[in-house]
């Protein structure tokens, strides 16, 4: 098994990444935390010359398809993105929690400490994961169609509309 993991570090893959709010709290329910998360994503994509293939932001978790031009970049990318977004989201909640009926305990942190990553090397699997993440809001009852959820890349793929994050398909 460790031999396969070593191969992942030496080859370029698209990464399907999932991470959640601590204790699956709905800290991303309001639009502002979603905007903050995507803004910090943009910064980190630019900083590491990464490509976003697709994403969806849900009220309590996030899915991302990301590709890097060099191996071994995912850990640094995720650590920095989660840290920067955590600080900004925490600040937003501290300033705005009275406006929401949520009693938010921010002392436990915004994100779970870890993330899940699945390395994708085949176009069929990439398409499968993109469809999976786009349909997440539909399965959760947040939208009737994937394109109706404005916090994903579905509108870019289906309608060629801006989604706030530069999207690019990789071959």
C-alpha positions in Angstrom: 0.0 0.0 0.0 2.8 2.5 0.8 4.2 1.8 -2.7 1.0 3.1 -4.2 1.0 6.2 -2.0 4.6 6.9 -3.1 3.5 6.8 -6.7 0.9 9.4 -6.0 3.6 11.8 -4.7 5.7 11.3 -7.9 2.9 11.7 -10.5 0.5 14.5 -11.3 -3.1 13.8 -10.4 -6.3 15.7 -10.0 -7.3 15.6 -6.3 -10.9 15.1 -5.2 -10.9 16.8 -1.8 -13.5 16.8 0.9 -13.4 18.6 4.2 -16.1 19.5 6.8 -16.9 22.0 9.4 -16.0 20.8 12.9 -18.8 18.6 14.2 -20.6 19.1 10.9 -22.0 22.4 12.1 -23.7 24.5 9.4 -21.1 27.3 9.6 -21.3 27.8 5.9 -25.1 28.2 5.8 -25.1 32.1 5.3 -23.7 33.3 2.0 -20.9 35.4 3.5 -18.9 32.5 4.9 -19.3 30.8 1.5 -17.9 33.9 -0.2 -15.0 34.0 2.2 -14.2 30.4 1.6 -14.2 30.9 -2.2 -12.2 34.1 -2.0 -9.5 32.3 0.0 -9.7 29.4 -2.5 -8.9 31.9 -5.3 -6.0 33.3 -3.4 -4.5 29.9 -2.8 -5.1 28.7 -6.4 -3.2 31.7 -7.6 -0.4 31.4 -5.0 0.3 27.8 -6.0 -0.6 28.0 -9.7 -3.2 25.4 -9.2 -6.3 24.7 -11.4 -9.8 24.3 -10.0 -11.7 21.7 -12.1 -14.8 21.9 -10.0 -16.2 22.6 -6.5 -19.3 22.8 -4.4 -19.8 24.5 -1.0 -22.4 23.0 1.2 -23.7 24.3 4.5 -21.4 22.0 6.5 -18.7 20.8 4.1 -16.9 21.4 0.8 -15.8 19.3 -2.2 -13.1 20.4 -4.6 -11.4 19.0 -7.7 -7.9 20.6 -7.8 -4.8 20.0 -10.0 -1.3 21.2 -9.4 1.5 21.6 -11.9 4.0 20.0 -9.5 3.7 16.9 -7.2 3.5 17.1 -3.5 1.5 20.4 -3.3 -1.9 19.3 -1.9 -0.9 19.3 1.8 0.5 22.8 1.8 -2.5 24.0 -0.3 -5.0 22.6 2.1 -3.2 23.7 5.3 -2.9 27.3 4.1 -6.5 27.5 2.6 -8.1 26.1 5.7 -6.1 28.3 8.0 -6.8 31.5 6.1 -10.5 30.8 5.6 -10.9 29.7 9.2 -9.6 33.0 10.5 -11.8 35.1 8.2 -14.9 33.0 8.8 -14.4 33.1 12.5 -14.1 36.9 12.4 -17.2 37.1 10.3 -19.2 34.9 12.8 -17.9 37.0 15.7 -19.2 40.1 14.1 -22.5 38.7 12.8 -23.7 35.9 15.0 -26.4 38.0 16.6 -28.0 38.3 13.1 -28.5 34.5 13.0 -30.4 32.2 15.3 -27.3 30.0 15.7 -25.5 29.8 19.0 -22.0 29.3 17.5 -19.2 28.1 19.7 -16.1 29.1 17.8 -13.6 27.9 20.4 -13.6 24.4 18.8 -12.4 25.8 15.4 -14.1 26.1 12.0 -12.8 22.9 10.2 -12.2 19.4 11.1 -8.4 18.9 11.4 -8.1 16.6 8.5 -9.4 16.3 4.9 -10.1 13.4 2.6 -8.3 13.2 -0.8 -8.9 10.8 -3.6 -6.3 10.9 -6.5 -7.9 10.8 -10.0 -5.9 9.7 -13.0 -8.7 8.8 -15.5 -11.0 11.1 -17.3 -14.0 8.9 -16.6 -13.4 9.0 -12.9 -12.9 12.8 -13.1 -16.2 13.2 -14.8 -17.9 10.9 -12.3 -16.5 13.0 -9.3 -17.5 16.3 -10.9 -21.1 15.0 -11.4 -21.1 13.7 -7.8 -20.1 17.1 -6.3 -22.5 19.1 -8.6 -25.4 16.9 -7.5 -24.7 17.2 -3.8 -27.1 20.2 -3.3 -29.8 18.3 -5.2 -29.4 15.2 -3.1 -29.5 17.4 0.1 -32.7 19.1 -1.1 -31.1 22.6 -1.4 -31.8 22.9 -5.1 -33.9 21.2 -7.7 -31.1 21.1 -10.3 -27.4 21.3 -9.9 -27.2 24.5 -12.0 -29.6 26.2 -9.5 -27.1 26.1 -6.6 -24.9 29.2 -7.0 -22.2 27.8 -4.7 -20.8 25.3 -7.2 -19.1 25.1 -10.6 -22.2 23.6 -12.2 -23.2 26.9 -13.7 -19.8 27.3 -15.4 -20.1 23.8 -17.0 -23.8 24.0 -18.0 -24.2 27.7 -18.8 -20.7 29.0 -19.1 -21.4 31.6 -16.4 -18.9 32.9 -13.9 -18.9 31.1 -10.6 -16.4 33.3 -8.7 -13.6 30.9 -9.1 -11.7 30.3 -12.4 -12.6 26.8 -13.7 -10.6 24.8 -16.2 -11.0 21.2 -17.4 -7.8 19.2 -17.5 -7.0 16.5 -20.1 
